[in-house]
Amino acid sequence: MADTTVKIDSSTRDRFAAIAAARGQSVRAYLAELAIEEENQLRLGRATAAFRAAVTRPGVAEAFDEDFGGLAPLTQRAA
């Protein structure tokens, strides 16, 4: 893997170094982990949006409710 240089201000560099040290990691390892975590958050956000769109389709919440014992997701149940 080729190395690269990213220019950031010294305050940000110091913050990354402090966080990495507190976690027992190098800055390189911390930033690699942070990138993976951020990618996962983006994917989770897209999946959440797709799930919310799906459960608004007619009959989906009722089918879920029937299958999972009254635990309809993200919808208001009729009283």
Buried (B, 14 or more C-beta within 10 A) or exposed (E): EEEEEEEEEEEEEEEBEEBBEEEEBEBEEBBEEBEEEEEEEEEEEEEEEEEEEEBEEEEBBEEBBEEEEEEBEEBEEEE
